[in-house]
Amino acid sequence: MLTMVTIQPLIALLAGILILVMPRLLNYVVAIYLILVGITGLWPQLMSGV
């Protein structure tokens, strides 16, 4: 659980930096961010087989 908590802020930081550097990537960065946050949120349930 601890690794899931630390991954999400790092993903958000990376996404924010990418948006600042290249604003045209906004749609892709937001989509990838949402997918990664969704996967990290569901990861414990996916691994437990529920």
All heavy atoms as a GROMACS GRO file, in nm:
protein
  380
    1MET      N    1   0.083  -0.119   0.000
    1MET     CA    2   0.000   0.000   0.000
    1MET      C    3   0.087   0.126   0.000
    1MET      O    4   0.053   0.223  -0.063
    1MET     CB    5  -0.091  -0.004   0.123
    1MET     CG    6  -0.185   0.112   0.132
    1MET     SD    7  -0.311   0.098   0.007
    1MET     CE    8  -0.415   0.229   0.050
    2LEU      N    9   0.198   0.121   0.068
    2LEU     CA   10   0.286   0.237   0.075
    2LEU      C   11   0.339   0.276  -0.062
    2LEU      O   12   0.347   0.394  -0.094
    2LEU     CB   13   0.402   0.210   0.170
    2LEU     CG   14   0.499   0.326   0.190
    2LEU    CD1   15   0.426   0.446   0.248
    2LEU    CD2   16   0.612   0.285   0.281
    3THR      N   17   0.371   0.178  -0.147
    3THR     CA   18   0.423   0.211  -0.279
    3THR      C   19   0.315   0.276  -0.366
    3THR      O   20   0.346   0.361  -0.447
    3THR     CB   21   0.477   0.086  -0.350
    3THR    OG1   22   0.374  -0.012  -0.358
    3THR    CG2   23   0.596   0.030  -0.277
    4MET      N   24   0.191   0.239  -0.349
    4MET     CA   25   0.083   0.299  -0.427
    4MET      C   26   0.065   0.447  -0.388
    4MET      O   27   0.035   0.530  -0.472
    4MET     CB   28  -0.049   0.226  -0.405
    4MET     CG   29  -0.049   0.084  -0.450
    4MET     SD   30  -0.004   0.074  -0.624
    4MET     CE   31   0.046  -0.094  -0.634
    5VAL      N   32   0.087   0.479  -0.262
    5VAL     CA   33   0.071   0.617  -0.217
    5VAL      C   34   0.184   0.703  -0.273
    5VAL      O   35   0.162   0.818  -0.309
    5VAL     CB   36   0.069   0.621  -0.062
    5VAL    CG1   37   0.070   0.765  -0.013
    5VAL    CG2   38  -0.052   0.548  -0.010
    6THR      N   39   0.303   0.650  -0.286
    6THR     CA   40   0.415   0.730  -0.334
    6THR      C   41   0.422   0.737  -0.485
    6THR      O   42   0.483   0.828  -0.539
    6THR     CB   43   0.548   0.676  -0.280
    6THR    OG1   44   0.564   0.540  -0.322
    6THR    CG2   45   0.554   0.685  -0.130
    7ILE      N   46   0.359   0.646  -0.556
    7ILE     CA   47   0.362   0.648  -0.702
    7ILE      C   48   0.274   0.760  -0.757
    7ILE      O   49   0.313   0.831  -0.850
    7ILE     CB   50   0.319   0.512  -0.759
    7ILE    CG1   51   0.427   0.408  -0.731
    7ILE    CG2   52   0.293   0.520  -0.908
    7ILE    CD1   53   0.388   0.268  -0.770
    8GLN      N   54   0.157   0.780  -0.701
    8GLN     CA   55   0.063   0.877  -0.754
    8GLN      C   56   0.116   1.021  -0.753
    8GLN      O   57   0.102   1.091  -0.852
    8GLN     CB   58  -0.071   0.866  -0.683
    8GLN     CG   59  -0.143   0.738  -0.719
    8GLN     CD   60  -0.273   0.720  -0.643
    8GLN    OE1   61  -0.302   0.798  -0.553
    8GLN    NE2   62  -0.348   0.620  -0.679
    9PRO      N   63   0.178   1.068  -0.644
    9PRO     CA   64   0.234   1.204  -0.650
    9PRO      C   65   0.347   1.217  -0.752
    9PRO      O   66   0.361   1.322  -0.816
    9PRO     CB   67   0.287   1.228  -0.509
    9PRO     CG   68   0.212   1.134  -0.423
    9PRO     CD   69   0.184   1.015  -0.509
   10LEU      N   70   0.425   1.113  -0.771
   10LEU     CA   71   0.532   1.118  -0.871
   10LEU      C   72   0.474   1.127  -1.012
   10LEU      O   73   0.524   1.201  -1.096
   10LEU     CB   74   0.623   0.996  -0.857
   10LEU     CG   75   0.707   0.990  -0.730
   10LEU    CD1   76   0.784   0.859  -0.724
   10LEU    CD2   77   0.801   1.107  -0.724
   11ILE      N   78   0.368   1.051  -1.038
   11ILE     CA   79   0.302   1.057  -1.168
   11ILE      C   80   0.245   1.197  -1.190
   11ILE      O   81   0.257   1.254  -1.299
   11ILE     CB   82   0.192   0.950  -1.178
   11ILE    CG1   83   0.254   0.810  -1.178
   11ILE    CG2   84   0.108   0.970  -1.304
   11ILE    CD1   85   0.153   0.699  -1.168
   12ALA      N   86   0.182   1.253  -1.088
   12ALA     CA   87   0.124   1.387  -1.100
   12ALA      C   88   0.232   1.492  -1.125
   12ALA      O   89   0.213   1.583  -1.207
   12ALA     CB   90   0.046   1.422  -0.973
   13LEU      N   91   0.344   1.481  -1.057
   13LEU     CA   92   0.455   1.575  -1.078
   13LEU      C   93   0.509   1.565  -1.219
   13LEU      O   94   0.530   1.668  -1.286
   13LEU     CB   95   0.566   1.546  -0.976
   13LEU     CG   96   0.686   1.638  -0.980
   13LEU    CD1   97   0.646   1.781  -0.948
   13LEU    CD2   98   0.792   1.589  -0.884
   14LEU      N   99   0.531   1.446  -1.267
   14LEU     CA  100   0.580   1.426  -1.403
   14LEU      C  101   0.480   1.480  -1.505
   14LEU      O  102   0.519   1.547  -1.602
   14LEU     CB  103   0.606   1.277  -1.428
   14LEU     CG  104   0.658   1.241  -1.566
   14LEU    CD1  105   0.793   1.306  -1.590
   14LEU    CD2  106   0.666   1.092  -1.581
   15ALA      N  107   0.352   1.455  -1.484
   15ALA     CA  108   0.249   1.506  -1.576
   15ALA      C  109   0.248   1.658  -1.576
   15ALA      O  110   0.238   1.720  -1.683
   15ALA     CB  111   0.111   1.452  -1.536
   16GLY      N  112   0.259   1.720  -1.461
   16GLY     CA  113   0.261   1.866  -1.453
   16GLY      C  114   0.380   1.926  -1.524
   16GLY      O  115   0.368   2.027  -1.594
   17ILE      N  116   0.495   1.864  -1.509
   17ILE     CA  117   0.616   1.914  -1.576
   17ILE      C  118   0.601   1.901  -1.727
   17ILE      O  119   0.635   1.993  -1.802
   17ILE     CB  120   0.741   1.839  -1.525
   17ILE    CG1  121   0.768   1.879  -1.380
   17ILE    CG2  122   0.862   1.869  -1.613
   17ILE    CD1  123   0.873   1.795  -1.311
   18LEU      N  124   0.549   1.787  -1.773
   18LEU     CA  125   0.531   1.769  -1.917
   18LEU      C  126   0.434   1.871  -1.975
   18LEU      O  127   0.454   1.922  -2.085
   18LEU     CB  128   0.481   1.627  -1.946
   18LEU     CG  129   0.586   1.517  -1.937
   18LEU    CD1  130   0.521   1.380  -1.954
   18LEU    CD2  131   0.695   1.538  -2.040
   19ILE      N  132   0.327   1.901  -1.901
   19ILE     CA  133   0.230   1.999  -1.949
   19ILE      C  134   0.293   2.138  -1.956
   19ILE      O  135   0.268   2.214  -2.049
   19ILE     CB  136   0.104   1.999  -1.861
   19ILE    CG1  137   0.026   1.868  -1.882
   19ILE    CG2  138   0.015   2.118  -1.891
   19ILE    CD1  139  -0.085   1.846  -1.782
   20LEU      N  140   0.376   2.173  -1.858
   20LEU     CA  141   0.443   2.303  -1.861
   20LEU      C  142   0.542   2.313  -1.977
   20LEU      O  143   0.553   2.417  -2.042
   20LEU     CB  144   0.517   2.328  -1.729
   20LEU     CG  145   0.431   2.371  -1.612
   20LEU    CD1  146   0.517   2.379  -1.486
   20LEU    CD2  147   0.367   2.505  -1.640
   21VAL      N  148   0.613   2.206  -2.003
   21VAL     CA  149   0.715   2.209  -2.108
   21VAL      C  150   0.651   2.206  -2.247
   21VAL      O  151   0.691   2.281  -2.336
   21VAL     CB  152   0.813   2.090  -2.090
   21VAL    CG1  153   0.908   2.080  -2.208
   21VAL    CG2  154   0.891   2.106  -1.961
   22MET      N  155   0.552   2.119  -2.264
   22MET     CA  156   0.488   2.104  -2.395
   22MET      C  157   0.335   2.106  -2.378
   22MET      O  158   0.274   2.001  -2.363
   22MET     CB  159   0.532   1.973  -2.459
   22MET     CG  160   0.678   1.968  -2.492
   22MET     SD  161   0.728   1.817  -2.574
   22MET     CE  162   0.747   1.707  -2.435
   23PRO      N  163   0.273   2.224  -2.381
   23PRO     CA  164   0.129   2.234  -2.358
   23PRO      C  165   0.044   2.157  -2.459
   23PRO      O  166  -0.068   2.120  -2.430
   23PRO     CB  167   0.101   2.384  -2.369
   23PRO     CG  168   0.231   2.450  -2.347
   23PRO     CD  169   0.336   2.354  -2.394
   24ARG      N  170   0.096   2.130  -2.577
   24ARG     CA  171   0.021   2.056  -2.678
   24ARG      C  172  -0.003   1.911  -2.636
   24ARG      O  173  -0.091   1.844  -2.690
   24ARG     CB  174   0.094   2.056  -2.811
   24ARG     CG  175   0.093   2.190  -2.878
   24ARG     CD  176   0.158   2.182  -3.013
   24ARG     NE  177   0.123   2.300  -3.091
   24ARG     CZ  178   0.143   2.310  -3.220
   24ARG    NH1  179   0.199   2.212  -3.285
   24ARG    NH2  180   0.107   2.418  -3.283
   25LEU      N  181   0.074   1.862  -2.541
   25LEU     CA  182   0.058   1.724  -2.495
   25LEU      C  183  -0.050   1.710  -2.388
   25LEU      O  184  -0.068   1.601  -2.334
   25LEU     CB  185   0.190   1.673  -2.436
   25LEU     CG  186   0.303   1.648  -2.533
   25LEU    CD1  187   0.427   1.602  -2.458
   25LEU    CD2  188   0.264   1.544  -2.635
   26LEU      N  189  -0.122   1.816  -2.358
   26LEU     CA  190  -0.217   1.816  -2.247
   26LEU      C  191  -0.315   1.699  -2.254
   26LEU      O  192  -0.333   1.628  -2.155
   26LEU     CB  193  -0.293   1.948  -2.242
   26LEU     CG  194  -0.396   1.960  -2.130
   26LEU    CD1  195  -0.328   1.950  -1.994
   26LEU    CD2  196  -0.472   2.090  -2.142
   27ASN      N  197  -0.377   1.675  -2.368
   27ASN     CA  198  -0.475   1.567  -2.378
   27ASN      C  199  -0.412   1.431  -2.349
   27ASN      O  200  -0.468   1.349  -2.276
   27ASN     CB  201  -0.538   1.564  -2.518
   27ASN     CG  202  -0.626   1.683  -2.541
   27ASN    OD1  203  -0.678   1.743  -2.448
   27ASN    ND2  204  -0.644   1.718  -2.666
   28TYR      N  205  -0.294   1.406  -2.406
   28TYR     CA  206  -0.228   1.278  -2.387
   28TYR      C  207  -0.180   1.260  -2.244
   28TYR      O  208  -0.194   1.153  -2.186
   28TYR     CB  209  -0.110   1.264  -2.483
   28TYR     CG  210  -0.152   1.265  -2.627
   28TYR    CD1  211  -0.125   1.374  -2.708
   28TYR    CD2  212  -0.222   1.158  -2.681
   28TYR    CE1  213  -0.164   1.377  -2.840
   28TYR    CE2  214  -0.262   1.159  -2.813
   28TYR     CZ  215  -0.233   1.268  -2.893
   28TYR     OH  216  -0.273   1.271  -3.022
   29VAL      N  217  -0.124   1.366  -2.187
   29VAL     CA  218  -0.073   1.358  -2.049
   29VAL      C  219  -0.188   1.332  -1.952
   29VAL      O  220  -0.176   1.247  -1.863
   29VAL     CB  221   0.004   1.486  -2.012
   29VAL    CG1  222   0.036   1.490  -1.864
   29VAL    CG2  223   0.131   1.497  -2.094
   30VAL      N  224  -0.300   1.401  -1.969
   30VAL     CA  225  -0.414   1.380  -1.880
   30VAL      C  226  -0.468   1.239  -1.895
   30VAL      O  227  -0.498   1.172  -1.796
   30VAL     CB  228  -0.523   1.486  -1.906
   30VAL    CG1  229  -0.651   1.452  -1.833
   30VAL    CG2  230  -0.474   1.623  -1.865
   31ALA      N  231  -0.479   1.190  -2.018
   31ALA     CA  232  -0.530   1.055  -2.040
   31ALA      C  233  -0.438   0.950  -1.977
   31ALA      O  234  -0.485   0.859  -1.908
   31ALA     CB  235  -0.544   1.029  -2.190
   32ILE      N  236  -0.309   0.964  -1.998
   32ILE     CA  237  -0.213   0.868  -1.941
   32ILE      C  238  -0.215   0.876  -1.789
   32ILE      O  239  -0.212   0.774  -1.720
   32ILE     CB  240  -0.072   0.892  -1.998
   32ILE    CG1  241  -0.070   0.855  -2.146
   32ILE    CG2  242   0.032   0.813  -1.922
   32ILE    CD1  243   0.054   0.898  -2.219
   33TYR      N  244  -0.224   0.997  -1.735
   33TYR     CA  245  -0.229   1.015  -1.590
   33TYR      C  246  -0.351   0.944  -1.531
   33TYR      O  247  -0.341   0.872  -1.433
   33TYR     CB  248  -0.231   1.164  -1.556
   33TYR     CG  249  -0.257   1.190  -1.410
   33TYR    CD1  250  -0.156   1.172  -1.317
   33TYR    CD2  251  -0.382   1.232  -1.364
   33TYR    CE1  252  -0.179   1.194  -1.183
   33TYR    CE2  253  -0.405   1.254  -1.231
   33TYR     CZ  254  -0.303   1.235  -1.140
   33TYR     OH  255  -0.326   1.256  -1.008
   34LEU      N  256  -0.466   0.964  -1.592
   34LEU     CA  257  -0.588   0.903  -1.540
   34LEU      C  258  -0.581   0.750  -1.548
   34LEU      O  259  -0.624   0.680  -1.456
   34LEU     CB  260  -0.710   0.955  -1.616
   34LEU     CG  261  -0.745   1.101  -1.590
   34LEU    CD1  262  -0.856   1.145  -1.683
   34LEU    CD2  263  -0.781   1.123  -1.446
   35ILE      N  264  -0.525   0.698  -1.655
   35ILE     CA  265  -0.510   0.553  -1.668
   35ILE      C  266  -0.417   0.499  -1.560
   35ILE      O  267  -0.447   0.399  -1.494
   35ILE     CB  268  -0.460   0.517  -1.808
   35ILE    CG1  269  -0.570   0.544  -1.910
   35ILE    CG2  270  -0.414   0.372  -1.815
   35ILE    CD1  271  -0.523   0.539  -2.054
   36LEU      N  272  -0.303   0.564  -1.540
   36LEU     CA  273  -0.207   0.516  -1.440
   36LEU      C  274  -0.262   0.527  -1.298
   36LEU      O  275  -0.242   0.436  -1.216
   36LEU     CB  276  -0.076   0.593  -1.452
   36LEU     CG  277   0.006   0.562  -1.578
   36LEU    CD1  278   0.128   0.653  -1.586
   36LEU    CD2  279   0.047   0.417  -1.582
   37VAL      N  280  -0.332   0.635  -1.267
   37VAL     CA  281  -0.390   0.649  -1.134
   37VAL      C  282  -0.499   0.544  -1.112
   37VAL      O  283  -0.510   0.487  -1.004
   37VAL     CB  284  -0.444   0.793  -1.113
   37VAL    CG1  285  -0.529   0.802  -0.987
   37VAL    CG2  286  -0.328   0.890  -1.103
   38GLY      N  287  -0.577   0.517  -1.215
   38GLY     CA  288  -0.678   0.414  -1.204
   38GLY      C  289  -0.618   0.276  -1.181
   38GLY      O  290  -0.666   0.199  -1.098
   39ILE      N  291  -0.511   0.246  -1.252
   39ILE     CA  292  -0.445   0.116  -1.235
   39ILE      C  293  -0.384   0.104  -1.096
   39ILE      O  294  -0.398   0.000  -1.031
   39ILE     CB  295  -0.337   0.095  -1.344
   39ILE    CG1  296  -0.406   0.073  -1.479
   39ILE    CG2  297  -0.246  -0.022  -1.310
   39ILE    CD1  298  -0.309   0.071  -1.596
   40THR      N  299  -0.317   0.210  -1.049
   40THR     CA  300  -0.256   0.202  -0.916
   40THR      C  301  -0.363   0.194  -0.807
   40THR      O  302  -0.342   0.132  -0.703
   40THR     CB  303  -0.163   0.321  -0.888
   40THR    OG1  304  -0.236   0.443  -0.902
   40THR    CG2  305  -0.044   0.319  -0.980
   41GLY      N  306  -0.479   0.254  -0.831
   41GLY     CA  307  -0.586   0.244  -0.734
   41GLY      C  308  -0.650   0.107  -0.730
   41GLY      O  309  -0.693   0.059  -0.625
   42LEU      N  310  -0.656   0.041  -0.844
   42LEU     CA  311  -0.716  -0.092  -0.851
   42LEU      C  312  -0.617  -0.205  -0.828
   42LEU      O  313  -0.657  -0.320  -0.815
   42LEU     CB  314  -0.782  -0.111  -0.988
   42LEU     CG  315  -0.905  -0.026  -1.016
   42LEU    CD1  316  -0.950  -0.045  -1.160
   42LEU    CD2  317  -1.017  -0.062  -0.920
   43TRP      N  318  -0.490  -0.175  -0.827
   43TRP     CA  319  -0.386  -0.277  -0.819
   43TRP      C  320  -0.405  -0.376  -0.702
   43TRP      O  321  -0.393  -0.496  -0.724
   43TRP     CB  322  -0.249  -0.212  -0.811
   43TRP     CG  323  -0.138  -0.310  -0.835
   43TRP    CD1  324  -0.061  -0.370  -0.741
   43TRP    CD2  325  -0.094  -0.360  -0.960
   43TRP    NE1  326   0.029  -0.453  -0.799
   43TRP    CE2  327   0.010  -0.450  -0.935
   43TRP    CE3  328  -0.134  -0.338  -1.092
   43TRP    CZ2  329   0.076  -0.518  -1.036
   43TRP    CZ3  330  -0.067  -0.406  -1.191
   43TRP    CH2  331   0.036  -0.494  -1.165
   44PRO      N  332  -0.434  -0.329  -0.580
   44PRO     CA  333  -0.451  -0.427  -0.470
   44PRO      C  334  -0.566  -0.524  -0.496
   44PRO      O  335  -0.554  -0.642  -0.467
   44PRO     CB  336  -0.481  -0.339  -0.348
   44PRO     CG  337  -0.423  -0.206  -0.380
   44PRO     CD  338  -0.438  -0.192  -0.530
   45GLN      N  339  -0.676  -0.478  -0.554
   45GLN     CA  340  -0.788  -0.566  -0.582
   45GLN      C  341  -0.756  -0.660  -0.697
   45GLN      O  342  -0.800  -0.776  -0.697
   45GLN     CB  343  -0.914  -0.485  -0.617
   45GLN     CG  344  -0.978  -0.416  -0.500
   45GLN     CD  345  -0.910  -0.284  -0.464
   45GLN    OE1  346  -0.837  -0.228  -0.544
   45GLN    NE2  347  -0.934  -0.236  -0.344
   46LEU      N  348  -0.680  -0.613  -0.796
   46LEU     CA  349  -0.644  -0.698  -0.908
   46LEU      C  350  -0.549  -0.811  -0.865
   46LEU      O  351  -0.559  -0.922  -0.913
   46LEU     CB  352  -0.578  -0.615  -1.019
   46LEU     CG  353  -0.666  -0.514  -1.089
   46LEU    CD1  354  -0.583  -0.428  -1.184
   46LEU    CD2  355  -0.777  -0.582  -1.164
   47MET      N  356  -0.460  -0.781  -0.775
   47MET     CA  357  -0.364  -0.880  -0.729
   47MET      C  358  -0.424  -0.978  -0.629
   47MET      O  359  -0.376  -1.090  -0.616
   47MET     CB  360  -0.241  -0.812  -0.666
   47MET     CG  361  -0.156  -0.738  -0.767
   47MET     SD  362  -0.084  -0.847  -0.890
   47MET     CE  363  -0.175  -0.806  -1.037
   48SER      N  364  -0.530  -0.939  -0.558
   48SER     CA  365  -0.589  -1.030  -0.460
   48SER      C  366  -0.685  -1.127  -0.526
   48SER      O  367  -0.727  -1.223  -0.462
   48SER     CB  368  -0.661  -0.950  -0.351
   48SER     OG  369  -0.774  -0.884  -0.405
   49GLY      N  370  -0.723  -1.103  -0.650
   49GLY     CA  371  -0.812  -1.194  -0.721
   49GLY      C  372  -0.959  -1.173  -0.690
   49GLY      O  373  -1.042  -1.257  -0.720
   50VAL      N  374  -0.994  -1.058  -0.633
   50VAL     CA  375  -1.133  -1.032  -0.599
   50VAL      C  376  -1.206  -0.974  -0.718
   50VAL      O  377  -1.160  -0.900  -0.793
   50VAL     CB  378  -1.144  -0.935  -0.479
   50VAL    CG1  379  -1.286  -0.891  -0.455
   50VAL    CG2  380  -1.084  -1.000  -0.357
   0.00000   0.00000   0.00000
